[in-house]
Amino acid sequence: MKRPTLCLLAIILFSSFFYISLTNIINAMKSGNATEVAKYFDETVEITFADKSNSYSKQKAEQVIRDFFTKNSVSSFDVIHQSKNDDSQYCIGNLITKNGTFRTMIYVKQKNQKQVIQELRFGQ
């Protein structure tokens, strides 16, 4: 009886942690906080804009996102859809900035007991 209860508790806690990470990332996007977003970056991150796409180191990716947020002051991030698989999760939303709205996709994966952003896409 104790073993199934412990397994169920572990699954619930893991699922909660999974969504907490994405919620924190979404909140960081809403505030345009590159430092907060970067806390969840994998060692390399694929970042795509309408005119370019590249893989960046964690440090360089933070700089790229900071520059983007500086040029496009963020006022809000509205979640349109989010979903999860076994060890990954994604969110699609509209990043609303002073220069327009960017359709944004955030791809997060479980890696070494931590949720990390592996890909960000910004399109108009």
N, C-alpha and C positions, 0 to 999 in steps of 0.2 A: 504494500500500500504506500509506503514512504517513497519508494523508487519512482513510481509514475508521477507522484505529486512533485517530487524534485525535478523530474524531467520537464513537466509542464511549467513549473516555475522558471526553469532555465530558458525555455523557449520564449516565455512571455518577456523575461528580462532582456533577452537578446533582441527580440522584435522591437521592444521599446527603445533600446539603445540605437538600433538601426534608424528609427524614425527621428529620434532626438538629434542625431547628426545632421540629417537632411533639413530638419527644422532650423537648426543653428545656421546652416549654410544659407537657407532661404532668408533668414533674418539679416544675415550679413549682406546679402545681395540687396535687400530692401533698403538698407542704410548706405549702400555704396562703400562699404568698408573692406578695402582690398586686403588689409592685414588679417582681418577676421576670416575672410574667404580663404586666404592662403594657409591658414592653420590646418585646413583639410586637404591640401594638395598632396598628391602622390609625389614621388621623387621626380617624375616627369609628367607633364600635363599637356594634353593636346588642346590648343585654343584655336578656334575658328571664328573669323570675322567674314563679312560678305566678300571682301577682296583678298583675304589671305588666310592661310592655315599653317600652323607650325607646332612642333613639339618643343616644349621649353623645360628647362630645369625648374625646380620648385621656386628658387630665388628669382629667376628671370620671369617666370609666369606671374609672380606677385607684382613685379615691376610693370609688366604688360597690362595686367588688370588695373593697377593703380593709375596708369596713364589713361586707360579707357574711361575709368570712373572720373578722372579729372576733366577730360574733354567732354564727357557726357554725364553731367551732374544727375545723379539718380534721385528720383522722387518716390518711386514705388516699384515693387515686384509683385505681380499678380500671378498666382499659380493657376494654370489651366488644367494640368494633368500630372499625376505622379503615380508611379508603380514600382514594384520590386519583384525580383526573382530570388533565387536561393541566396546568392551572395552579392547581388548588385541591385541598384536602385537608380531611378532617373526621375527628373522633374522637368516639365516643360512649362514655361511661363512667359509673361510679357514684362520685360524690364523697361519701365517708363522713365525717360530721361528728358532733360531740357532740349535735347536735339532730336527727339523722336522716340518711338517705341521699338525695342529690339526683341524679337522672338528668341528666347533663350532656352537652351537645353543643358542640364547639369547631369552628368553621369558619374555615379558614385559606386565604388566597389569595396567589398570587405577585403582587407589585406593585413595580415599579422595582427588580428584582433582589433583592427581600427578601420573606420570608414574613411576612404580617401577619394578625393575628386580626381578622376582620370581624364575627364573631357569636359570642356565648356564650349558651347557654340552660341554665337550671337549673329542673328540675321535680321534684316529689316523687311 
